[in-house]
């Protein structure tokens, strides 16, 4: 009963704080001005992540959440990433600063024993990382945190993906009686549920980096803790869409001779949005269903001993995704070219 009460408090507190942010966003500089890559056309409040974190904090104080004290450095690391997200929402910070803060946060995680020590047994070898554990954890956490941040491109997308991934981690935590995973994941789910009330298309507010960076980092932390019970390759499925999206986009940019970090409109949600003729809701639901499918596979094979087959399956899925999206992109570009040519001939 106390657990349910806690979730209700998180939902209501988050709801209240987000309404407050929407009301005062302009006066405190928490607004998103659309640019050529934006899916929205109007100035929109951002920073709903502030409301989500504050909502969780209210519940933790009221119910004296001992999990926070038991994993103090992990929550301190999450809060540190949240702070840089808030600063970015108010006044854009450089990617370099964000990465430095994430790296510092990963060092804090090490005090709680949170790092990726092994990649499991692959192709007959035990892939123990040894001294390379913390640098690898920095790379993995920064990569996924950025990946979820990049998925925040359509109304409701990052929130829905996060709910599915966190729910999957919650199932794993529940199966293994891990209070840290269960408590943290459901707390964020309750906060995101309140946020989705305002973010479903057409959105009244965006989560901003205070939300996407915090969620990306928190999911990374919970995934690392889940490695106590599951094989590392299954995590690739549990968080597949953000990971695949980032990998595919970077490969395509490299193939086209562009910077791997240059912004563009070639993400999964951009391509599918054009496929659905600009229907945001259909695009978000399809991507969410794809993630749900991957998550189910991740849970089903989470304790599989033969990781190499799971890795091969992931690579096959990645290749299929790349070819499918690339084919859709080529077709869309051809259609746009012929439409432009036809319009030009009509005018002449």
N, C-alpha and C positions, 0 to 999 in steps of 0.2 A: 504493500500500500504506500509506504514511504517513497519507494522507487517511482511509482506512478505519479505521486504528488510532485516529486522533483521534476519530472518531465513536463508536467503541466505548468509548473512555475517557469521553467526555461522557455516554453512556448509563449506564455503570456508576457513574460519580461522582455523577450526578444521582440515580440509584436509591438509592445509599447515603445521600446527604444528605437525601432525602425521607423515607426510613425513620427517620432520626435525628430529623427534625422531628416526625414522627408520634408518636414515642416520648416526646418532651419538650415537645410543644405546650402542654399544660395548664400546666406549670410556668413557661413563659416567656410566657404570655399570647397564644399564637397559636391561638385557637379562634374558630369562627364560631357564634354563638348564633342559632338560627332565629327569625324574626319572621313577621308576617302575610303578607309577600311571598315568603318562602322556599319553595323546592320541597322542602327537606329538613326533617325533624322532630327530628333529634337534634343535639346539640352535636358539631361536627366540626372537626378540626384544619384550619388554613389556613396559607398562607405557603409553598406548594410552589414558588412563584416563586423563593424564596431558594435552594432546592436546585437549580433549573434554572440560575440564573446562576452559582452556585458551581461547578456541574459544568462549565460552559463555561469558567470562569476556570481551573480545574485543567488542562484540556486546553490552553488558550492558554499557560500557563506551561510545561508539560511539553514542548510542541512548538514553543515560542518563535514564536508566531504573529506574523509581521511585518505582517499586514494591520491589526492593532490599532495599530501604530506609524504606519502609512501613513495611517490615518484616526483619529488619536488623539482629536480633538475630537468626532467622531461617537460613538465608544464612550464617551467621558466623558459626553456628553449622555445616552446610554442608561443609564449607571450612575447618573446623577443622578436620573433618573425612577425607577429601581429603588429607590433609597434612600427616596424619599418613599412608594413602595409598601410597603416594609418597615415604615416608621413607621405607615402606615395599618393594616397587618395587626396590628400590636402594639397600637396605640391610635389609634382612628379620627381622621383629620385632616379638616379642612374642605375642601369642593370648591374653595374659593378658593385655598387653599394649593397644592393639586394643580395648578391651572391656572397659578399663578405659577411653579411649578417647571418645568412643561412649556414655558412661554414662555421662561424662562431657558435651558432646554435647547436650544430652537430657535435662540437667539442663538449658542450654542456651535456648532451645526451650520453656521452661516454662516461660521465660520472654516475649515471644510472645503469651502466652496463649495456646501453643501447647502441649497438653497432653491428654491422653485418660481418660476422666472423668467418662464414663459410658459404660457398655456393652449392653445397651438397656434393653428391657423388655423380660425376658426369664422365661418361665414356671410360669407366673403369678407374677413375682417379678421384680421390677426395680433394675437392677444391677448397682447401683451407687458405684463408687470406693472410693470417699472421700479422706482421707489422703493417701490412697494406690495408687492414680492416677499416681504420678511420678514414684514410684518403678515399677509399672506395665508397664508404658510406656517405662522405661529403658529395662525391660525384653523383651517386644514386639519388640521394635526397634532393639535392639542388635540381637534378634533372626532372624528377617527378613533380616537385613543387612548381617548377616552371611550366611543365606539361599541363598541369591542371589549370594554371593561370591562363595559358593560351587557349584552353577549351572554353573559357568564359567569354564567348563571342556571340551567343544568342540568348534571348530571354529564357531563363529556366534551365539552360543546358548544364552549366557547371554544378548547379544545385542538385539537379536530378542525378547526374553522374555520381556526385559525392554521396548522395543518399544510398544508391545501389552499392557502391564500393564499401561504405561504412557498414551497411547492413550485412554484407558478406563477411566482413571482418568480425562483426558482432556475433554471427553464427559460429565462427571459428572460436572466438573467445568463450562463448557459452558452452560449446562442446567440451572445452578444456578447463572450464571453471576459472577463467582468468578475469578477475573483477576489473582490472585496469582497462583491458580492451573493451569489455562490455559497457562499463560505466561511461568511458570517454566517447565511444562510438555513438551510443544512444543519446548522449547529451548533445553532440553535434547534430545528430539527426533531428532532434526536437527543435533545435535552433534553426536549422535549414528549413524545416517544415513551416515555421512561422515566416521565414524570409520568402519562401515560394509563394505565399499568399500575395506578396507585393511584386514578385519578379516574373510570374507567369505572363506570357505575352498577351497584351502589351504591358511591358514592365513599368512600374512606378518608381523603381529604384534598382540600381545594380549593386552587387556585393562588393565590387571594387577589389583592390589588392589586399585590403584589410581582411577580406573574406577568402579570396582565392588562394593567396599565399599561405594564410593560416590553415585553411582546409588541406591544401596540398602537403604542407609540412606535417600536420597532425595525422593525416592518412599514412604518410611515410613512417612516422613514429610507431603507429599501431601495426603497420606491416612488418616492421623490424621486430617488434615484440611477438607477432604471430609466427615468426620464423622459429620460435622455440617449439612449435608444434607442427608446422607444415614445411614442405620442401620449397626452396626458393623460387623454382621455376613457376609454381602455381601462382605466385604473386603477380607474374606477368599477365596472367589471365584475369586475376581479380581486379586489376587496374588497367585492363587492356586498351580501352579506347584512347585515353590521354597519351599512353605510351606509344601506341601505333601511330596516332596522329602526328606526334612530334617527330618520330623516326622517319615516317613517310615524307613529311614536309621537308625535313633536312636533307634527305636523300635526293628529292626532286630539285631542291635549290642547288645542291652540289652538282647534279647532272646537268643543270641548265647554266652552270658557270656563275651562279650568284652566291653571295655570302649565305652561309648556313643559318645565320642569325638575322637576316634581313626580313622585315615584316612584309607580308603579302596577304592575298585572299585565296590561298590554295589549301586551307585546312579542310578537314572532312566536312565540317558544318557549312563551310562556304560552298563546296561542290554540291552537297546534297540540298542546300537551300535553293540553288539554281535549278536543280533537278525537280524540286517541288514548286517551281515558279514563285519563290519567295514566301511560301507557307512555313512560317517559323515553327508552329506547333507540330506539324507533321514531321518536320526535320528533327526536332528535339526528341519526339517520341520514338522515331526509328533508331536514332543513335542510342537512346536509353535502352531500347530493347536489345540492340546489339551488345551493349555492355552487360546487360542482364544475362544474355546467353554465355558470354565469356566468363562471367562470374560463377555461373552454375558449373561450368567445366572446371574452373579453378577450385571450387569446393570439392567436386567429385574426385579430382585427382590430387587433392592437397597432401595426401599422405602416401602417394605412389612412390614405390622404391625406385622404379626405372625412370629417372628424370630425363634421360636422353630422348625417350620417345615423346615426352611432353614438350621438350625444347624443340624437337623436329616439328611437332604439331603447331607450335607457336610460330615458327619460321614460315611454315606453309601458309598459315593464316595471314601473316604479315605480307608475304609475296602476293597472295590472292587479293588482299586489300589494296595493295599498291597497283596491281594491274587493273583492277576494277575501277578504282578512282582515277587512274591515269587515262583509261579508256573514256570514262565519263567526261573528264576534263578536255580531252582532244575533241570529242563530239561537241561539247559546249562551245569551244573556241571556233570550230568550223561553222556552227550554227550562227554565232555572233558575227563571223566574217561575212557570210552570205547575206545575212540580214542587213548589215551595214552597206554591203555592195548594192543590194536591191534598193535600199533607201536612196543611195547616191544616184543610181540610174534613174530612179523615179523623179528626183529633183532636177536632174539634167534634162 
